[in-house]
Amino acid sequence: MPVLMTIALLVVGVTGVCVAALLAGIHKRQNRFNQTQLDAVGRETAEKAAHYATHVERLEHRVRILEGIAADRGIAVSDEIETVSKALLN
């Protein structure tokens, strides 16, 4: 095998290794970026879930209070609801 051909093969091999290393680095950075995005979305989702859970707890507490009022006052609540509904419609 002539020396020139050996040098050409060596250059091609080294270039191939360099390109592979470059592509591996790009892939690694892309994976790191994707992971950062996923972490941010996960934190945002957790914050929203906590907010919704707090809101649901407040609503459940209000419903329990209203149920207690309705149970204590009986039919008078029904009459009051009708009065308010009619007032809102007019």
C-alpha positions, 0 to 999 in steps of 0.5 A: 500500500503506498504511503499516500494512500495510508496517509489518506486513510489515516486522515479519513479515520481521524476526521471520522473520530473527530466528527463522531466526538463532535456529534456526541457532544452535541447530542449530550448538550441536547439531552441536558437541555431537554432534561432542563426543560422537563424539570421546569415543566415538572416544577410548574405542574407541581406548583399548579397541582398544589394551587388546585389542591388548596383551592379545592380544599377551600371549596370543600370547606365552604360546601361543608359550611353551606351543608351545615347551614342548610341542615340547620335551617331546613326549608328556609334555605330553599326559600332564600335560594329561590328569592336570590335566584329570582332577584338575579334573573330580574 
